[in-house]
């Protein structure tokens, strides 16, 4: 089995910073693209950022310059540094990993971590 577990969410004031992390564990042979998605109340889940095995990154326009995705391949970890946070960033943030595990190739998800930006 493969598990993705997010951590680091919480309450932060507008303009503040937060760093969220995701650890992948279990029967993993190789991890390819990792990413962060988010889902705000009443909205569909949306892609925020992705990072390849060679650390190539991609961001949605609304977070460019404020959020930075990174990964540690040796630890099977992905991170997201979030600066200049805005109330519109409030959402549950989900970690995603495309990998080969014990059950084969597929997309795996964490359960999410809540990020709330409010004064």
Chimera marker file (.cmm) of the C-alpha trace (Angstrom):
<marker_set name="trace">
<marker id="1" x="0.000" y="0.000" z="0.000" r="1" g="1" b="0" radius="0.5"/>
<marker id="2" x="0.982" y="3.591" z="-0.630" r="1" g="1" b="0" radius="0.5"/>
<marker id="3" x="0.210" y="6.439" z="1.744" r="1" g="1" b="0" radius="0.5"/>
<marker id="4" x="0.478" y="10.185" z="1.239" r="1" g="1" b="0" radius="0.5"/>
<marker id="5" x="0.214" y="12.273" z="4.393" r="1" g="1" b="0" radius="0.5"/>
<marker id="6" x="0.073" y="16.063" z="4.411" r="1" g="1" b="0" radius="0.5"/>
<marker id="7" x="1.074" y="18.269" z="7.330" r="1" g="1" b="0" radius="0.5"/>
<marker id="8" x="1.685" y="21.908" z="8.183" r="1" g="1" b="0" radius="0.5"/>
<marker id="9" x="-1.684" y="23.493" z="7.530" r="1" g="1" b="0" radius="0.5"/>
<marker id="10" x="-3.275" y="25.990" z="9.875" r="1" g="1" b="0" radius="0.5"/>
<marker id="11" x="-4.611" y="29.481" z="10.387" r="1" g="1" b="0" radius="0.5"/>
<marker id="12" x="-2.574" y="32.434" z="9.135" r="1" g="1" b="0" radius="0.5"/>
<marker id="13" x="-3.267" y="36.119" z="8.706" r="1" g="1" b="0" radius="0.5"/>
<marker id="14" x="-3.408" y="37.734" z="5.263" r="1" g="1" b="0" radius="0.5"/>
<marker id="15" x="0.099" y="38.471" z="4.071" r="1" g="1" b="0" radius="0.5"/>
<marker id="16" x="1.520" y="35.683" z="6.208" r="1" g="1" b="0" radius="0.5"/>
<marker id="17" x="3.427" y="32.553" z="5.299" r="1" g="1" b="0" radius="0.5"/>
<marker id="18" x="2.970" y="28.835" z="5.742" r="1" g="1" b="0" radius="0.5"/>
<marker id="19" x="4.825" y="25.734" z="4.648" r="1" g="1" b="0" radius="0.5"/>
<marker id="20" x="2.984" y="22.509" z="3.991" r="1" g="1" b="0" radius="0.5"/>
<marker id="21" x="4.597" y="19.117" z="3.497" r="1" g="1" b="0" radius="0.5"/>
<marker id="22" x="3.640" y="15.736" z="2.143" r="1" g="1" b="0" radius="0.5"/>
<marker id="23" x="5.319" y="12.412" z="2.857" r="1" g="1" b="0" radius="0.5"/>
<marker id="24" x="4.862" y="9.413" z="0.592" r="1" g="1" b="0" radius="0.5"/>
<marker id="25" x="5.449" y="6.010" z="2.131" r="1" g="1" b="0" radius="0.5"/>
<marker id="26" x="4.747" y="2.353" z="1.591" r="1" g="1" b="0" radius="0.5"/>
<marker id="27" x="5.421" y="0.073" z="-1.336" r="1" g="1" b="0" radius="0.5"/>
<marker id="28" x="6.880" y="2.639" z="-3.751" r="1" g="1" b="0" radius="0.5"/>
<marker id="29" x="9.214" y="1.823" z="-6.628" r="1" g="1" b="0" radius="0.5"/>
<marker id="30" x="9.412" y="5.174" z="-8.345" r="1" g="1" b="0" radius="0.5"/>
<marker id="31" x="7.703" y="8.569" z="-8.004" r="1" g="1" b="0" radius="0.5"/>
<marker id="32" x="7.231" y="10.766" z="-11.044" r="1" g="1" b="0" radius="0.5"/>
<marker id="33" x="5.348" y="14.055" z="-10.968" r="1" g="1" b="0" radius="0.5"/>
<marker id="34" x="4.172" y="15.324" z="-7.592" r="1" g="1" b="0" radius="0.5"/>
<marker id="35" x="1.798" y="18.166" z="-7.044" r="1" g="1" b="0" radius="0.5"/>
<marker id="36" x="-0.501" y="20.177" z="-4.850" r="1" g="1" b="0" radius="0.5"/>
<marker id="37" x="-4.198" y="20.669" z="-5.473" r="1" g="1" b="0" radius="0.5"/>
<marker id="38" x="-6.691" y="22.637" z="-3.421" r="1" g="1" b="0" radius="0.5"/>
<marker id="39" x="-10.412" y="22.722" z="-2.896" r="1" g="1" b="0" radius="0.5"/>
<marker id="40" x="-12.169" y="25.746" z="-1.457" r="1" g="1" b="0" radius="0.5"/>
<marker id="41" x="-15.678" y="25.502" z="0.030" r="1" g="1" b="0" radius="0.5"/>
<marker id="42" x="-18.267" y="25.212" z="-2.706" r="1" g="1" b="0" radius="0.5"/>
<marker id="43" x="-15.660" y="24.943" z="-5.462" r="1" g="1" b="0" radius="0.5"/>
<marker id="44" x="-14.092" y="22.174" z="-7.472" r="1" g="1" b="0" radius="0.5"/>
<marker id="45" x="-10.635" y="20.860" z="-6.702" r="1" g="1" b="0" radius="0.5"/>
<marker id="46" x="-8.025" y="22.729" z="-8.734" r="1" g="1" b="0" radius="0.5"/>
<marker id="47" x="-4.387" y="22.178" z="-9.554" r="1" g="1" b="0" radius="0.5"/>
<marker id="48" x="-2.031" y="24.590" z="-7.786" r="1" g="1" b="0" radius="0.5"/>
<marker id="49" x="1.466" y="23.444" z="-8.698" r="1" g="1" b="0" radius="0.5"/>
<marker id="50" x="3.398" y="20.457" z="-9.982" r="1" g="1" b="0" radius="0.5"/>
<marker id="51" x="7.022" y="19.379" z="-9.884" r="1" g="1" b="0" radius="0.5"/>
<marker id="52" x="8.800" y="16.729" z="-11.953" r="1" g="1" b="0" radius="0.5"/>
<marker id="53" x="11.558" y="14.372" z="-10.841" r="1" g="1" b="0" radius="0.5"/>
<marker id="54" x="14.123" y="16.842" z="-12.207" r="1" g="1" b="0" radius="0.5"/>
<marker id="55" x="12.407" y="19.705" z="-10.322" r="1" g="1" b="0" radius="0.5"/>
<marker id="56" x="10.727" y="21.290" z="-13.280" r="1" g="1" b="0" radius="0.5"/>
<marker id="57" x="7.798" y="23.292" z="-11.907" r="1" g="1" b="0" radius="0.5"/>
<marker id="58" x="4.458" y="24.577" z="-13.090" r="1" g="1" b="0" radius="0.5"/>
<marker id="59" x="2.034" y="26.927" z="-11.308" r="1" g="1" b="0" radius="0.5"/>
<marker id="60" x="-1.396" y="28.345" z="-11.862" r="1" g="1" b="0" radius="0.5"/>
<marker id="61" x="-1.312" y="32.073" z="-12.564" r="1" g="1" b="0" radius="0.5"/>
<marker id="62" x="-2.960" y="33.129" z="-9.308" r="1" g="1" b="0" radius="0.5"/>
<marker id="63" x="-0.111" y="31.736" z="-7.156" r="1" g="1" b="0" radius="0.5"/>
<marker id="64" x="2.928" y="32.581" z="-9.282" r="1" g="1" b="0" radius="0.5"/>
<marker id="65" x="5.496" y="34.520" z="-7.277" r="1" g="1" b="0" radius="0.5"/>
<marker id="66" x="3.839" y="33.635" z="-3.969" r="1" g="1" b="0" radius="0.5"/>
<marker id="67" x="3.950" y="29.824" z="-3.742" r="1" g="1" b="0" radius="0.5"/>
<marker id="68" x="6.994" y="27.645" z="-4.302" r="1" g="1" b="0" radius="0.5"/>
<marker id="69" x="6.842" y="23.871" z="-4.715" r="1" g="1" b="0" radius="0.5"/>
<marker id="70" x="9.901" y="21.725" z="-4.006" r="1" g="1" b="0" radius="0.5"/>
<marker id="71" x="10.703" y="18.077" z="-3.396" r="1" g="1" b="0" radius="0.5"/>
<marker id="72" x="13.228" y="15.791" z="-1.751" r="1" g="1" b="0" radius="0.5"/>
<marker id="73" x="13.470" y="12.660" z="-3.867" r="1" g="1" b="0" radius="0.5"/>
<marker id="74" x="15.563" y="10.797" z="-1.282" r="1" g="1" b="0" radius="0.5"/>
<marker id="75" x="12.851" y="11.258" z="1.333" r="1" g="1" b="0" radius="0.5"/>
<marker id="76" x="9.826" y="10.943" z="-0.987" r="1" g="1" b="0" radius="0.5"/>
<marker id="77" x="8.679" y="14.354" z="0.204" r="1" g="1" b="0" radius="0.5"/>
<marker id="78" x="7.075" y="17.331" z="-1.527" r="1" g="1" b="0" radius="0.5"/>
<marker id="79" x="6.731" y="20.776" z="0.012" r="1" g="1" b="0" radius="0.5"/>
<marker id="80" x="4.947" y="24.014" z="-0.712" r="1" g="1" b="0" radius="0.5"/>
<marker id="81" x="6.160" y="27.299" z="0.696" r="1" g="1" b="0" radius="0.5"/>
<marker id="82" x="3.304" y="29.782" z="0.654" r="1" g="1" b="0" radius="0.5"/>
<marker id="83" x="4.042" y="33.489" z="1.078" r="1" g="1" b="0" radius="0.5"/>
<marker id="84" x="1.889" y="36.617" z="0.857" r="1" g="1" b="0" radius="0.5"/>
<marker id="85" x="-1.168" y="34.494" z="1.533" r="1" g="1" b="0" radius="0.5"/>
<marker id="86" x="-4.569" y="35.869" z="0.628" r="1" g="1" b="0" radius="0.5"/>
<marker id="87" x="-8.044" y="34.940" z="1.908" r="1" g="1" b="0" radius="0.5"/>
<marker id="88" x="-8.673" y="33.429" z="-1.540" r="1" g="1" b="0" radius="0.5"/>
<marker id="89" x="-5.980" y="30.842" z="-0.764" r="1" g="1" b="0" radius="0.5"/>
<marker id="90" x="-8.190" y="29.344" z="1.946" r="1" g="1" b="0" radius="0.5"/>
<marker id="91" x="-8.804" y="25.718" z="1.024" r="1" g="1" b="0" radius="0.5"/>
<marker id="92" x="-8.005" y="22.136" z="1.803" r="1" g="1" b="0" radius="0.5"/>
<marker id="93" x="-4.679" y="21.368" z="0.134" r="1" g="1" b="0" radius="0.5"/>
<marker id="94" x="-4.164" y="17.875" z="-1.250" r="1" g="1" b="0" radius="0.5"/>
<marker id="95" x="-0.913" y="16.191" z="-2.168" r="1" g="1" b="0" radius="0.5"/>
<marker id="96" x="-0.798" y="14.140" z="-5.363" r="1" g="1" b="0" radius="0.5"/>
<marker id="97" x="1.856" y="11.759" z="-6.612" r="1" g="1" b="0" radius="0.5"/>
<marker id="98" x="2.044" y="9.857" z="-9.867" r="1" g="1" b="0" radius="0.5"/>
<marker id="99" x="4.069" y="6.772" z="-9.100" r="1" g="1" b="0" radius="0.5"/>
<marker id="100" x="4.722" y="3.091" z="-9.519" r="1" g="1" b="0" radius="0.5"/>
<marker id="101" x="3.777" y="1.250" z="-6.358" r="1" g="1" b="0" radius="0.5"/>
<marker id="102" x="2.976" y="-2.271" z="-5.316" r="1" g="1" b="0" radius="0.5"/>
<marker id="103" x="-0.305" y="-2.148" z="-7.244" r="1" g="1" b="0" radius="0.5"/>
<marker id="104" x="1.248" y="-0.660" z="-10.349" r="1" g="1" b="0" radius="0.5"/>
<marker id="105" x="1.241" y="2.784" z="-11.952" r="1" g="1" b="0" radius="0.5"/>
<marker id="106" x="-1.271" y="5.366" z="-10.851" r="1" g="1" b="0" radius="0.5"/>
<marker id="107" x="-2.224" y="8.595" z="-9.125" r="1" g="1" b="0" radius="0.5"/>
<marker id="108" x="-2.249" y="8.663" z="-5.338" r="1" g="1" b="0" radius="0.5"/>
<marker id="109" x="-3.755" y="11.272" z="-3.030" r="1" g="1" b="0" radius="0.5"/>
<marker id="110" x="-3.407" y="12.397" z="0.540" r="1" g="1" b="0" radius="0.5"/>
<marker id="111" x="-6.357" y="13.268" z="2.747" r="1" g="1" b="0" radius="0.5"/>
<marker id="112" x="-5.604" y="16.962" z="2.739" r="1" g="1" b="0" radius="0.5"/>
<marker id="113" x="-4.562" y="19.691" z="5.134" r="1" g="1" b="0" radius="0.5"/>
<marker id="114" x="-6.649" y="22.773" z="5.874" r="1" g="1" b="0" radius="0.5"/>
<marker id="115" x="-5.167" y="26.193" z="5.193" r="1" g="1" b="0" radius="0.5"/>
<marker id="116" x="-7.197" y="29.153" z="6.416" r="1" g="1" b="0" radius="0.5"/>
<marker id="117" x="-6.176" y="32.734" z="5.679" r="1" g="1" b="0" radius="0.5"/>
<marker id="118" x="-8.104" y="35.124" z="7.851" r="1" g="1" b="0" radius="0.5"/>
<marker id="119" x="-7.617" y="38.062" z="10.174" r="1" g="1" b="0" radius="0.5"/>
<link id1="1" id2="2" r="1" g="1" b="0" radius="0.2"/>
<link id1="2" id2="3" r="1" g="1" b="0" radius="0.2"/>
<link id1="3" id2="4" r="1" g="1" b="0" radius="0.2"/>
<link id1="4" id2="5" r="1" g="1" b="0" radius="0.2"/>
<link id1="5" id2="6" r="1" g="1" b="0" radius="0.2"/>
<link id1="6" id2="7" r="1" g="1" b="0" radius="0.2"/>
<link id1="7" id2="8" r="1" g="1" b="0" radius="0.2"/>
<link id1="8" id2="9" r="1" g="1" b="0" radius="0.2"/>
<link id1="9" id2="10" r="1" g="1" b="0" radius="0.2"/>
<link id1="10" id2="11" r="1" g="1" b="0" radius="0.2"/>
<link id1="11" id2="12" r="1" g="1" b="0" radius="0.2"/>
<link id1="12" id2="13" r="1" g="1" b="0" radius="0.2"/>
<link id1="13" id2="14" r="1" g="1" b="0" radius="0.2"/>
<link id1="14" id2="15" r="1" g="1" b="0" radius="0.2"/>
<link id1="15" id2="16" r="1" g="1" b="0" radius="0.2"/>
<link id1="16" id2="17" r="1" g="1" b="0" radius="0.2"/>
<link id1="17" id2="18" r="1" g="1" b="0" radius="0.2"/>
<link id1="18" id2="19" r="1" g="1" b="0" radius="0.2"/>
<link id1="19" id2="20" r="1" g="1" b="0" radius="0.2"/>
<link id1="20" id2="21" r="1" g="1" b="0" radius="0.2"/>
<link id1="21" id2="22" r="1" g="1" b="0" radius="0.2"/>
<link id1="22" id2="23" r="1" g="1" b="0" radius="0.2"/>
<link id1="23" id2="24" r="1" g="1" b="0" radius="0.2"/>
<link id1="24" id2="25" r="1" g="1" b="0" radius="0.2"/>
<link id1="25" id2="26" r="1" g="1" b="0" radius="0.2"/>
<link id1="26" id2="27" r="1" g="1" b="0" radius="0.2"/>
<link id1="27" id2="28" r="1" g="1" b="0" radius="0.2"/>
<link id1="28" id2="29" r="1" g="1" b="0" radius="0.2"/>
<link id1="29" id2="30" r="1" g="1" b="0" radius="0.2"/>
<link id1="30" id2="31" r="1" g="1" b="0" radius="0.2"/>
<link id1="31" id2="32" r="1" g="1" b="0" radius="0.2"/>
<link id1="32" id2="33" r="1" g="1" b="0" radius="0.2"/>
<link id1="33" id2="34" r="1" g="1" b="0" radius="0.2"/>
<link id1="34" id2="35" r="1" g="1" b="0" radius="0.2"/>
<link id1="35" id2="36" r="1" g="1" b="0" radius="0.2"/>
<link id1="36" id2="37" r="1" g="1" b="0" radius="0.2"/>
<link id1="37" id2="38" r="1" g="1" b="0" radius="0.2"/>
<link id1="38" id2="39" r="1" g="1" b="0" radius="0.2"/>
<link id1="39" id2="40" r="1" g="1" b="0" radius="0.2"/>
<link id1="40" id2="41" r="1" g="1" b="0" radius="0.2"/>
<link id1="41" id2="42" r="1" g="1" b="0" radius="0.2"/>
<link id1="42" id2="43" r="1" g="1" b="0" radius="0.2"/>
<link id1="43" id2="44" r="1" g="1" b="0" radius="0.2"/>
<link id1="44" id2="45" r="1" g="1" b="0" radius="0.2"/>
<link id1="45" id2="46" r="1" g="1" b="0" radius="0.2"/>
<link id1="46" id2="47" r="1" g="1" b="0" radius="0.2"/>
<link id1="47" id2="48" r="1" g="1" b="0" radius="0.2"/>
<link id1="48" id2="49" r="1" g="1" b="0" radius="0.2"/>
<link id1="49" id2="50" r="1" g="1" b="0" radius="0.2"/>
<link id1="50" id2="51" r="1" g="1" b="0" radius="0.2"/>
<link id1="51" id2="52" r="1" g="1" b="0" radius="0.2"/>
<link id1="52" id2="53" r="1" g="1" b="0" radius="0.2"/>
<link id1="53" id2="54" r="1" g="1" b="0" radius="0.2"/>
<link id1="54" id2="55" r="1" g="1" b="0" radius="0.2"/>
<link id1="55" id2="56" r="1" g="1" b="0" radius="0.2"/>
<link id1="56" id2="57" r="1" g="1" b="0" radius="0.2"/>
<link id1="57" id2="58" r="1" g="1" b="0" radius="0.2"/>
<link id1="58" id2="59" r="1" g="1" b="0" radius="0.2"/>
<link id1="59" id2="60" r="1" g="1" b="0" radius="0.2"/>
<link id1="60" id2="61" r="1" g="1" b="0" radius="0.2"/>
<link id1="61" id2="62" r="1" g="1" b="0" radius="0.2"/>
<link id1="62" id2="63" r="1" g="1" b="0" radius="0.2"/>
<link id1="63" id2="64" r="1" g="1" b="0" radius="0.2"/>
<link id1="64" id2="65" r="1" g="1" b="0" radius="0.2"/>
<link id1="65" id2="66" r="1" g="1" b="0" radius="0.2"/>
<link id1="66" id2="67" r="1" g="1" b="0" radius="0.2"/>
<link id1="67" id2="68" r="1" g="1" b="0" radius="0.2"/>
<link id1="68" id2="69" r="1" g="1" b="0" radius="0.2"/>
<link id1="69" id2="70" r="1" g="1" b="0" radius="0.2"/>
<link id1="70" id2="71" r="1" g="1" b="0" radius="0.2"/>
<link id1="71" id2="72" r="1" g="1" b="0" radius="0.2"/>
<link id1="72" id2="73" r="1" g="1" b="0" radius="0.2"/>
<link id1="73" id2="74" r="1" g="1" b="0" radius="0.2"/>
<link id1="74" id2="75" r="1" g="1" b="0" radius="0.2"/>
<link id1="75" id2="76" r="1" g="1" b="0" radius="0.2"/>
<link id1="76" id2="77" r="1" g="1" b="0" radius="0.2"/>
<link id1="77" id2="78" r="1" g="1" b="0" radius="0.2"/>
<link id1="78" id2="79" r="1" g="1" b="0" radius="0.2"/>
<link id1="79" id2="80" r="1" g="1" b="0" radius="0.2"/>
<link id1="80" id2="81" r="1" g="1" b="0" radius="0.2"/>
<link id1="81" id2="82" r="1" g="1" b="0" radius="0.2"/>
<link id1="82" id2="83" r="1" g="1" b="0" radius="0.2"/>
<link id1="83" id2="84" r="1" g="1" b="0" radius="0.2"/>
<link id1="84" id2="85" r="1" g="1" b="0" radius="0.2"/>
<link id1="85" id2="86" r="1" g="1" b="0" radius="0.2"/>
<link id1="86" id2="87" r="1" g="1" b="0" radius="0.2"/>
<link id1="87" id2="88" r="1" g="1" b="0" radius="0.2"/>
<link id1="88" id2="89" r="1" g="1" b="0" radius="0.2"/>
<link id1="89" id2="90" r="1" g="1" b="0" radius="0.2"/>
<link id1="90" id2="91" r="1" g="1" b="0" radius="0.2"/>
<link id1="91" id2="92" r="1" g="1" b="0" radius="0.2"/>
<link id1="92" id2="93" r="1" g="1" b="0" radius="0.2"/>
<link id1="93" id2="94" r="1" g="1" b="0" radius="0.2"/>
<link id1="94" id2="95" r="1" g="1" b="0" radius="0.2"/>
<link id1="95" id2="96" r="1" g="1" b="0" radius="0.2"/>
<link id1="96" id2="97" r="1" g="1" b="0" radius="0.2"/>
<link id1="97" id2="98" r="1" g="1" b="0" radius="0.2"/>
<link id1="98" id2="99" r="1" g="1" b="0" radius="0.2"/>
<link id1="99" id2="100" r="1" g="1" b="0" radius="0.2"/>
<link id1="100" id2="101" r="1" g="1" b="0" radius="0.2"/>
<link id1="101" id2="102" r="1" g="1" b="0" radius="0.2"/>
<link id1="102" id2="103" r="1" g="1" b="0" radius="0.2"/>
<link id1="103" id2="104" r="1" g="1" b="0" radius="0.2"/>
<link id1="104" id2="105" r="1" g="1" b="0" radius="0.2"/>
<link id1="105" id2="106" r="1" g="1" b="0" radius="0.2"/>
<link id1="106" id2="107" r="1" g="1" b="0" radius="0.2"/>
<link id1="107" id2="108" r="1" g="1" b="0" radius="0.2"/>
<link id1="108" id2="109" r="1" g="1" b="0" radius="0.2"/>
<link id1="109" id2="110" r="1" g="1" b="0" radius="0.2"/>
<link id1="110" id2="111" r="1" g="1" b="0" radius="0.2"/>
<link id1="111" id2="112" r="1" g="1" b="0" radius="0.2"/>
<link id1="112" id2="113" r="1" g="1" b="0" radius="0.2"/>
<link id1="113" id2="114" r="1" g="1" b="0" radius="0.2"/>
<link id1="114" id2="115" r="1" g="1" b="0" radius="0.2"/>
<link id1="115" id2="116" r="1" g="1" b="0" radius="0.2"/>
<link id1="116" id2="117" r="1" g="1" b="0" radius="0.2"/>
<link id1="117" id2="118" r="1" g="1" b="0" radius="0.2"/>
<link id1="118" id2="119" r="1" g="1" b="0" radius="0.2"/>
</marker_set>
